């Protein structure tokens, strides 16, 4: 269900997307509200699920996670149990940052992080390729990051 947001809500969300540590007083000042109404708007957006959570973004390269891989996965079968079992297993793999179901020749695309190519190879050989439903995997290592953002384009909602 889509939630209706006014211009002030969108400005609040833009500020929170750029810095989730801002206090409601700081946000209120920047959007031209007093603190209490601003806090109520934020609380409402949390309650209706627009704001799912507030998190700290880490720099994977500074932590030594230098390899980012996009793996396209094709399953051998699409039975009633196969898809949910594959998805549940993928959710438990800490190396997998994201996983999406696709339409077309590939069933899933997963975003995997690893220390280096050898670490990814270990993940691939010991975990991903060993999943019973996996028939085929095509891996592509990202050479460079051109754009990475977690901010949604709220201007599209205007």
C-alpha positions in Angstrom: 0.0 0.0 0.0 1.4 3.3 -1.1 1.6 6.1 1.6 0.8 9.7 0.6 3.6 12.1 1.5 3.5 15.9 1.4 6.5 18.1 0.5 7.5 18.4 4.2 7.5 14.6 4.6 9.7 14.3 1.6 12.1 16.9 2.9 12.3 15.1 6.2 13.0 11.8 4.5 15.7 13.4 2.3 17.4 14.7 5.4 17.2 11.3 7.1 18.5 9.5 4.1 21.6 11.7 4.1 22.1 11.5 7.9 20.0 9.3 10.1 21.7 10.7 13.2 20.0 14.1 12.9 17.8 14.9 15.9 14.2 15.7 15.4 15.1 19.3 16.5 17.7 19.6 13.8 15.3 18.2 11.2 12.5 20.5 12.4 14.7 23.5 12.0 15.8 22.6 8.5 12.2 21.9 7.3 10.6 24.9 9.0 8.6 23.1 11.7 8.6 23.0 15.5 10.1 19.9 17.1 6.9 18.2 18.2 5.1 18.2 14.8 8.3 17.1 13.1 8.7 14.2 15.6 5.1 13.2 15.0 5.6 13.1 11.3 8.8 10.9 11.7 6.9 8.6 14.1 4.0 8.3 11.7 6.4 7.4 8.8 8.0 4.8 11.1 4.7 3.3 12.1 3.4 3.1 8.5 6.6 1.5 7.3 8.0 4.3 5.1 11.0 4.4 7.5 11.9 0.8 7.9 15.0 1.3 10.1 17.9 3.6 10.7 21.3 2.1 10.1 25.0 2.9 9.9 26.6 2.4 6.5 30.1 0.8 6.6 32.8 1.1 4.0 33.4 -2.4 2.8 36.8 -1.7 1.3 38.2 -0.1 4.4 37.1 -3.3 6.2 39.0 -5.5 3.7 36.0 -6.7 1.8 37.4 -5.8 -1.6 35.5 -8.0 -4.0 31.9 -7.4 -5.0 30.3 -10.1 -7.2 26.9 -10.3 -8.9 26.0 -13.9 -9.4 23.1 -14.9 -11.6 21.6 -18.2 -10.4 19.4 -20.6 -12.4 17.6 -23.3 -10.5 17.2 -26.8 -11.7 13.5 -26.9 -10.8 10.8 -24.5 -9.7 8.7 -26.7 -7.4 6.6 -25.6 -4.4 9.5 -26.2 -2.0 12.5 -25.4 -4.2 12.0 -21.6 -4.3 11.3 -21.0 -0.6 14.1 -23.4 0.4 16.6 -21.6 -1.9 15.5 -18.2 -0.7 15.7 -19.1 3.0 19.2 -20.6 2.6 20.4 -17.4 0.8 19.0 -15.3 3.6 21.3 -17.1 6.0 24.5 -16.6 4.0 26.3 -13.6 5.5 28.3 -13.1 2.2 25.0 -12.3 0.4 24.1 -8.6 0.7 21.1 -8.7 -1.6 19.1 -11.2 -3.6 16.4 -10.6 -6.2 14.0 -12.9 -8.1 14.1 -12.2 -11.8 12.0 -12.8 -14.8 13.7 -14.3 -17.8 16.6 -16.7 -18.3 18.0 -16.2 -14.8 16.0 -17.0 -11.7 17.9 -14.9 -9.2 20.7 -12.3 -9.0 22.6 -12.1 -5.8 25.1 -9.5 -4.6 28.0 -11.1 -2.8 30.9 -9.5 -0.9 34.2 -11.2 -0.3 37.7 -10.4 0.9 39.3 -11.4 -2.4 38.8 -13.6 -5.4 39.9 -16.7 -3.5 37.4 -16.0 -0.8 34.6 -15.7 -3.4 35.8 -18.9 -5.0 35.5 -20.7 -1.6 32.0 -19.2 -1.1 31.0 -20.4 -4.6 32.5 -23.9 -4.3 31.5 -24.6 -0.7 28.2 -22.8 -0.4 26.5 -21.5 -3.5 27.2 -24.3 -6.0 26.4 -26.9 -3.3 22.8 -25.7 -2.9 20.6 -28.6 -4.1 18.4 -26.5 -6.3 21.2 -24.6 -8.1 21.7 -25.8 -11.7 23.8 -22.9 -13.1 25.6 -19.9 -11.8 27.2 -17.0 -13.8 29.4 -14.7 -11.7 30.5 -11.2 -12.6 33.1 -9.4 -10.5 32.6 -5.7 -10.3 35.7 -3.9 -11.4 34.8 -0.4 -10.1 31.9 1.2 -8.4 30.4 4.0 -10.5 27.4 4.8 -8.3 26.3 3.4 -5.0 23.5 5.0 -3.0 20.9 3.9 -0.5 18.9 7.1 -1.0 15.6 6.7 -2.9 14.9 9.4 -5.5 12.1 11.2 -3.6 11.8 13.8 -6.3 10.0 11.2 -8.4 7.1 11.4 -5.9 6.3 15.0 -6.6 
